Amino acid sequence: MLTFHNVCSVPSSFQLTGIPGLESLHIWLSIPFGSMYLVAVVGNITILAVVRIERSLHQPMYFFLCMLAVIDLVLSTSTMPKLLGIFWFGAGDIGLNACLTQMFLIHCFATVESGIFVAMAFDRYVAICDPLHHTTVLTHIMVGRLGLAALLRGILYIGPLPMMIRLQLPLYKARVIMHSYCEHMAVVTLACGDSRINNVYGLSIGFLVLILDSMAIATSYVMIFRAVMGLATPEARLKTLGTCGSHICAILIFYVPIAVSSLIHRFGHQVPPPVHTLLANFYLLIPPILNPIVYAVRTKQIRERLLQILKIQTMIR
């Protein structure tokens, strides 16, 4: 490590603290976090396997669900193994390049997930408002293009963040990151240089994604509700809205933790640091855990296929 003026330095690595203020409880915290990570991995891999096996699920909505499952696996796996290493072995050391890579994966794939929710809202809009053209509009090629567009948008938006840190903020006043992973603001606050550009860019991208995607989803559902209200009977309305239930639940599961975490981070100055860090980790764990459960419970084909697999396993035993 090169040092300048005995104050700022060029670090080759950083030290993650885990959950600051709760170091004495790390071994106990590893139990719920490890369990949640295991549930997330098993649940999302199960969704991928069921959709692949069950040909009746080879439809746009379930292809998007598979994309969500892959994204959730990336988000949880980019943070949880390192966090568990800190809990179990005190392995908080992380190289600069590894730190920036982790930062990119977290923020990029959170942006991609938001884009997939927009694509799913578009799918529900076409399925309900223009059902006769649903299969011609949402072809397999179009679904792939929408997924690719969400991925490219995430890379385009988030790619500059680690590059700006690498090129514009080479010097740091400390190497200890008071967090469990390399969150953008947690790293930038350690920099010695002027970090205003990084702060403004990070906030602008966050608000841009949140506002634009929320408006697109809201617009889709306004038109969906207008179409549903035009149906003849309450039973038909309820049945049609039921096809959107899983998507609405998934949207709330994703956006509510983001909103709560962001509000507390920006305005909850009296909230203890452990609460900030725990909320940040739950935000990365809650969607990967609950999305498979929501779709397994609410989707008849997935539920029946899972029960069939469990029945076969029981008969084998």
RODO-670878 format. One record per residue (C-alpha): x, y, z. Coordinates in nm, 2 decimals, decimal comma. Example, Ala and Ser with C-alpha at 12.3 -4.5 7.8 and 13.67 -1.06 7.14 Angstrom:
<nodes>
X = 1,23&Y = -0,45&Z = 0,78
X = 1,37&Y = -0,11&Z = 0,71
</nodes>
This chain:
<nodes>
X = 0,00&Y = 0,00&Z = 0,00
X = 0,14&Y = 0,34&Z = -0,10
X = 0,09&Y = 0,62&Z = 0,15
X = 0,08&Y = 1,00&Z = 0,09
X = 0,12&Y = 1,26&Z = 0,37
X = 0,05&Y = 0,99&Z = 0,63
X = -0,32&Y = 1,05&Z = 0,58
X = -0,45&Y = 0,91&Z = 0,24
X = -0,34&Y = 0,59&Z = 0,08
X = -0,39&Y = 0,37&Z = -0,23
X = -0,54&Y = 0,05&Z = -0,08
X = -0,49&Y = -0,29&Z = -0,24
X = -0,78&Y = -0,42&Z = -0,04
X = -1,06&Y = -0,32&Z = 0,20
X = -1,19&Y = -0,47&Z = 0,52
X = -1,56&Y = -0,54&Z = 0,55
X = -1,69&Y = -0,54&Z = 0,91
X = -2,00&Y = -0,75&Z = 0,87
X = -2,28&Y = -0,60&Z = 1,08
X = -2,11&Y = -0,31&Z = 1,26
X = -2,19&Y = -0,30&Z = 1,63
X = -2,30&Y = -0,66&Z = 1,64
X = -1,96&Y = -0,83&Z = 1,60
X = -2,02&Y = -1,04&Z = 1,91
X = -2,34&Y = -1,18&Z = 1,76
X = -2,19&Y = -1,27&Z = 1,42
X = -2,19&Y = -1,65&Z = 1,48
X = -2,55&Y = -1,64&Z = 1,59
X = -2,65&Y = -1,41&Z = 1,30
X = -2,50&Y = -1,66&Z = 1,06
X = -2,78&Y = -1,91&Z = 1,14
X = -3,08&Y = -1,70&Z = 1,01
X = -2,87&Y = -1,55&Z = 0,72
X = -2,74&Y = -1,89&Z = 0,62
X = -3,08&Y = -2,04&Z = 0,64
X = -3,24&Y = -1,76&Z = 0,43
X = -2,96&Y = -1,79&Z = 0,17
X = -3,02&Y = -2,17&Z = 0,14
X = -3,39&Y = -2,12&Z = 0,10
X = -3,33&Y = -1,86&Z = -0,17
X = -3,09&Y = -2,08&Z = -0,37
X = -3,31&Y = -2,39&Z = -0,34
X = -3,63&Y = -2,20&Z = -0,42
X = -3,50&Y = -2,02&Z = -0,73
X = -3,32&Y = -2,33&Z = -0,87
X = -3,65&Y = -2,52&Z = -0,82
X = -3,84&Y = -2,26&Z = -1,02
X = -3,59&Y = -2,28&Z = -1,30
X = -3,61&Y = -2,66&Z = -1,30
X = -3,99&Y = -2,68&Z = -1,29
X = -4,03&Y = -2,42&Z = -1,58
X = -3,78&Y = -2,61&Z = -1,79
X = -3,95&Y = -2,95&Z = -1,73
X = -4,31&Y = -2,84&Z = -1,75
X = -4,39&Y = -2,75&Z = -2,12
X = -4,72&Y = -2,58&Z = -2,03
X = -4,51&Y = -2,32&Z = -1,85
X = -4,32&Y = -2,22&Z = -2,16
X = -4,50&Y = -1,89&Z = -2,18
X = -4,37&Y = -1,53&Z = -2,16
X = -4,47&Y = -1,48&Z = -1,79
X = -4,28&Y = -1,78&Z = -1,68
X = -3,98&Y = -1,70&Z = -1,90
X = -3,96&Y = -1,36&Z = -1,72
X = -4,00&Y = -1,55&Z = -1,39
X = -3,69&Y = -1,76&Z = -1,48
X = -3,50&Y = -1,43&Z = -1,55
X = -3,61&Y = -1,31&Z = -1,21
X = -3,48&Y = -1,64&Z = -1,05
X = -3,14&Y = -1,60&Z = -1,22
X = -3,11&Y = -1,23&Z = -1,11
X = -3,21&Y = -1,32&Z = -0,75
X = -2,94&Y = -1,60&Z = -0,75
X = -2,68&Y = -1,34&Z = -0,87
X = -2,79&Y = -1,08&Z = -0,61
X = -2,79&Y = -1,32&Z = -0,31
X = -2,47&Y = -1,51&Z = -0,42
X = -2,28&Y = -1,18&Z = -0,48
X = -2,31&Y = -1,10&Z = -0,10
X = -2,41&Y = -1,39&Z = 0,12
X = -2,11&Y = -1,62&Z = 0,08
X = -1,88&Y = -1,33&Z = 0,18
X = -2,11&Y = -1,23&Z = 0,46
X = -2,11&Y = -1,59&Z = 0,60
X = -1,73&Y = -1,60&Z = 0,56
X = -1,72&Y = -1,29&Z = 0,78
X = -1,95&Y = -1,44&Z = 1,04
X = -1,78&Y = -1,78&Z = 1,06
X = -1,41&Y = -1,70&Z = 0,99
X = -1,37&Y = -1,32&Z = 1,02
X = -1,27&Y = -1,32&Z = 0,65
X = -1,36&Y = -0,95&Z = 0,59
X = -1,06&Y = -0,88&Z = 0,36
X = -1,17&Y = -0,81&Z = 0,00
X = -0,95&Y = -0,69&Z = -0,28
X = -1,01&Y = -0,36&Z = -0,45
X = -1,11&Y = -0,52&Z = -0,78
X = -1,33&Y = -0,78&Z = -0,61
X = -1,49&Y = -0,50&Z = -0,41
X = -1,57&Y = -0,30&Z = -0,73
X = -1,70&Y = -0,61&Z = -0,90
X = -1,93&Y = -0,69&Z = -0,61
X = -2,06&Y = -0,33&Z = -0,62
X = -2,13&Y = -0,36&Z = -0,99
X = -2,31&Y = -0,69&Z = -0,96
X = -2,53&Y = -0,57&Z = -0,68
X = -2,64&Y = -0,24&Z = -0,83
X = -2,65&Y = -0,37&Z = -1,19
X = -2,87&Y = -0,67&Z = -1,13
X = -3,10&Y = -0,47&Z = -0,89
X = -3,15&Y = -0,24&Z = -1,19
X = -3,20&Y = -0,54&Z = -1,43
X = -3,46&Y = -0,68&Z = -1,19
X = -3,65&Y = -0,36&Z = -1,20
X = -3,65&Y = -0,37&Z = -1,58
X = -3,78&Y = -0,73&Z = -1,58
X = -4,07&Y = -0,61&Z = -1,36
X = -4,15&Y = -0,35&Z = -1,63
X = -4,14&Y = -0,62&Z = -1,90
X = -4,37&Y = -0,84&Z = -1,69
X = -4,62&Y = -0,55&Z = -1,65
X = -4,61&Y = -0,51&Z = -2,03
X = -4,68&Y = -0,89&Z = -2,07
X = -4,98&Y = -0,86&Z = -1,83
X = -5,11&Y = -0,55&Z = -2,02
X = -5,10&Y = -0,73&Z = -2,36
X = -5,24&Y = -1,05&Z = -2,21
X = -5,55&Y = -0,87&Z = -2,06
X = -5,60&Y = -0,57&Z = -2,29
X = -5,52&Y = -0,74&Z = -2,62
X = -5,54&Y = -1,12&Z = -2,56
X = -5,58&Y = -1,21&Z = -2,92
X = -5,24&Y = -1,07&Z = -3,01
X = -5,06&Y = -1,18&Z = -2,70
X = -4,88&Y = -1,48&Z = -2,86
X = -4,79&Y = -1,27&Z = -3,17
X = -4,66&Y = -0,97&Z = -2,97
X = -4,48&Y = -1,16&Z = -2,68
X = -4,30&Y = -1,42&Z = -2,89
X = -4,00&Y = -1,60&Z = -2,75
X = -3,77&Y = -1,37&Z = -2,95
X = -3,94&Y = -1,06&Z = -2,81
X = -3,92&Y = -1,20&Z = -2,46
X = -3,54&Y = -1,25&Z = -2,51
X = -3,50&Y = -0,90&Z = -2,65
X = -3,68&Y = -0,75&Z = -2,35
X = -3,46&Y = -0,94&Z = -2,11
X = -3,15&Y = -0,84&Z = -2,30
X = -3,26&Y = -0,48&Z = -2,30
X = -3,30&Y = -0,49&Z = -1,92
X = -2,95&Y = -0,64&Z = -1,89
X = -2,79&Y = -0,38&Z = -2,12
X = -2,96&Y = -0,10&Z = -1,94
X = -2,83&Y = -0,22&Z = -1,61
X = -2,48&Y = -0,24&Z = -1,75
X = -2,50&Y = 0,10&Z = -1,91
X = -2,64&Y = 0,27&Z = -1,60
X = -2,42&Y = 0,11&Z = -1,34
X = -2,10&Y = 0,04&Z = -1,53
X = -1,97&Y = 0,40&Z = -1,48
X = -1,99&Y = 0,37&Z = -1,10
X = -1,69&Y = 0,14&Z = -1,04
X = -1,50&Y = 0,30&Z = -1,32
X = -1,54&Y = 0,65&Z = -1,17
X = -1,43&Y = 0,52&Z = -0,83
X = -1,13&Y = 0,35&Z = -0,99
X = -1,02&Y = 0,65&Z = -1,20
X = -1,13&Y = 0,95&Z = -0,99
X = -1,10&Y = 0,83&Z = -0,63
X = -0,77&Y = 0,64&Z = -0,60
X = -0,69&Y = 0,77&Z = -0,25
X = -0,87&Y = 0,66&Z = 0,07
X = -0,85&Y = 0,78&Z = 0,43
X = -0,93&Y = 0,44&Z = 0,56
X = -0,97&Y = 0,08&Z = 0,43
X = -1,24&Y = -0,04&Z = 0,68
X = -1,58&Y = -0,04&Z = 0,52
X = -1,85&Y = -0,02&Z = 0,79
X = -2,08&Y = -0,25&Z = 0,60
X = -2,12&Y = -0,62&Z = 0,51
X = -2,06&Y = -0,57&Z = 0,13
X = -1,92&Y = -0,30&Z = -0,10
X = -2,22&Y = -0,07&Z = -0,12
X = -2,15&Y = 0,23&Z = -0,34
X = -2,19&Y = 0,50&Z = -0,08
X = -2,01&Y = 0,30&Z = 0,19
X = -1,70&Y = 0,30&Z = -0,03
X = -1,73&Y = 0,65&Z = -0,16
X = -1,74&Y = 0,80&Z = 0,19
X = -1,39&Y = 0,67&Z = 0,26
X = -1,24&Y = 0,85&Z = -0,04
X = -1,01&Y = 1,15&Z = 0,01
X = -1,10&Y = 1,32&Z = -0,32
X = -1,41&Y = 1,51&Z = -0,43
X = -1,68&Y = 1,25&Z = -0,45
X = -1,97&Y = 1,49&Z = -0,55
X = -1,98&Y = 1,35&Z = -0,90
X = -2,01&Y = 1,00&Z = -0,78
X = -2,28&Y = 1,09&Z = -0,53
X = -2,49&Y = 1,29&Z = -0,78
X = -2,45&Y = 1,02&Z = -1,04
X = -2,55&Y = 0,74&Z = -0,80
X = -2,85&Y = 0,92&Z = -0,67
X = -2,96&Y = 1,03&Z = -1,02
X = -2,95&Y = 0,68&Z = -1,15
X = -3,13&Y = 0,54&Z = -0,85
X = -3,41&Y = 0,79&Z = -0,88
X = -3,43&Y = 0,76&Z = -1,26
X = -3,47&Y = 0,38&Z = -1,25
X = -3,72&Y = 0,39&Z = -0,96
X = -3,93&Y = 0,68&Z = -1,10
X = -3,94&Y = 0,57&Z = -1,47
X = -4,00&Y = 0,20&Z = -1,39
X = -4,26&Y = 0,28&Z = -1,13
X = -4,44&Y = 0,51&Z = -1,38
X = -4,43&Y = 0,24&Z = -1,65
X = -4,57&Y = -0,03&Z = -1,42
X = -4,83&Y = 0,20&Z = -1,29
X = -4,94&Y = 0,30&Z = -1,64
X = -4,97&Y = -0,06&Z = -1,74
X = -5,19&Y = -0,14&Z = -1,44
X = -5,41&Y = 0,16&Z = -1,49
X = -5,49&Y = 0,04&Z = -1,84
X = -5,53&Y = -0,32&Z = -1,71
X = -5,78&Y = -0,20&Z = -1,44
X = -5,98&Y = 0,00&Z = -1,69
X = -6,00&Y = -0,31&Z = -1,91
X = -6,10&Y = -0,53&Z = -1,62
X = -6,37&Y = -0,29&Z = -1,51
X = -6,53&Y = -0,32&Z = -1,85
X = -6,59&Y = -0,69&Z = -1,80
X = -6,95&Y = -0,81&Z = -1,76
X = -6,95&Y = -0,99&Z = -1,43
X = -6,76&Y = -0,96&Z = -1,09
X = -6,64&Y = -1,32&Z = -1,13
X = -6,48&Y = -1,24&Z = -1,46
X = -6,31&Y = -0,94&Z = -1,31
X = -6,18&Y = -1,13&Z = -1,02
X = -6,05&Y = -1,41&Z = -1,23
X = -5,87&Y = -1,17&Z = -1,47
X = -5,71&Y = -0,97&Z = -1,18
X = -5,60&Y = -1,30&Z = -1,03
X = -5,36&Y = -1,35&Z = -1,32
X = -5,18&Y = -1,04&Z = -1,20
X = -5,17&Y = -1,13&Z = -0,83
X = -4,83&Y = -1,29&Z = -0,84
X = -4,67&Y = -1,01&Z = -1,03
X = -4,82&Y = -0,74&Z = -0,80
X = -4,69&Y = -0,93&Z = -0,49
X = -4,34&Y = -0,96&Z = -0,65
X = -4,34&Y = -0,59&Z = -0,73
X = -4,42&Y = -0,50&Z = -0,37
X = -4,16&Y = -0,75&Z = -0,24
X = -3,90&Y = -0,58&Z = -0,45
X = -3,99&Y = -0,21&Z = -0,42
X = -4,11&Y = -0,18&Z = -0,06
X = -3,77&Y = -0,29&Z = 0,09
X = -3,59&Y = -0,05&Z = -0,15
X = -3,81&Y = 0,24&Z = -0,05
X = -3,78&Y = 0,17&Z = 0,32
X = -3,40&Y = 0,12&Z = 0,31
X = -3,35&Y = 0,44&Z = 0,10
X = -3,57&Y = 0,65&Z = 0,33
X = -3,39&Y = 0,53&Z = 0,64
X = -3,05&Y = 0,58&Z = 0,47
X = -3,13&Y = 0,93&Z = 0,36
X = -3,34&Y = 1,06&Z = 0,65
X = -3,30&Y = 0,82&Z = 0,94
X = -2,99&Y = 0,97&Z = 1,09
X = -3,09&Y = 0,85&Z = 1,44
X = -3,12&Y = 0,49&Z = 1,33
X = -2,83&Y = 0,28&Z = 1,46
X = -2,57&Y = 0,16&Z = 1,20
X = -2,66&Y = -0,21&Z = 1,26
X = -3,02&Y = -0,14&Z = 1,15
X = -2,90&Y = 0,02&Z = 0,83
X = -2,68&Y = -0,27&Z = 0,74
X = -2,94&Y = -0,54&Z = 0,83
X = -3,20&Y = -0,36&Z = 0,62
X = -2,95&Y = -0,35&Z = 0,33
X = -2,89&Y = -0,72&Z = 0,35
X = -3,26&Y = -0,80&Z = 0,39
X = -3,33&Y = -0,60&Z = 0,07
X = -3,10&Y = -0,84&Z = -0,11
X = -3,24&Y = -1,15&Z = 0,05
X = -3,62&Y = -1,09&Z = 0,08
X = -3,70&Y = -1,09&Z = -0,29
X = -3,49&Y = -1,41&Z = -0,37
X = -3,67&Y = -1,59&Z = -0,08
X = -4,03&Y = -1,48&Z = -0,14
X = -4,05&Y = -1,46&Z = -0,52
X = -4,03&Y = -1,85&Z = -0,56
X = -4,28&Y = -1,89&Z = -0,27
X = -4,53&Y = -1,65&Z = -0,41
X = -4,52&Y = -1,80&Z = -0,76
X = -4,53&Y = -2,16&Z = -0,63
X = -4,83&Y = -2,08&Z = -0,41
X = -5,03&Y = -1,87&Z = -0,66
X = -4,94&Y = -2,06&Z = -0,99
X = -5,15&Y = -2,38&Z = -1,03
X = -4,91&Y = -2,54&Z = -1,29
X = -4,60&Y = -2,48&Z = -1,07
X = -4,78&Y = -2,60&Z = -0,76
X = -4,91&Y = -2,91&Z = -0,92
X = -4,57&Y = -3,00&Z = -1,07
X = -4,40&Y = -2,95&Z = -0,73
X = -4,65&Y = -3,17&Z = -0,56
X = -4,60&Y = -3,43&Z = -0,83
X = -4,23&Y = -3,43&Z = -0,78
X = -4,27&Y = -3,46&Z = -0,41
X = -4,51&Y = -3,75&Z = -0,45
X = -4,27&Y = -3,93&Z = -0,68
X = -3,99&Y = -3,88&Z = -0,43
X = -4,21&Y = -4,02&Z = -0,15
X = -4,30&Y = -4,32&Z = -0,35
X = -3,93&Y = -4,39&Z = -0,43
X = -3,84&Y = -4,38&Z = -0,07
</nodes>
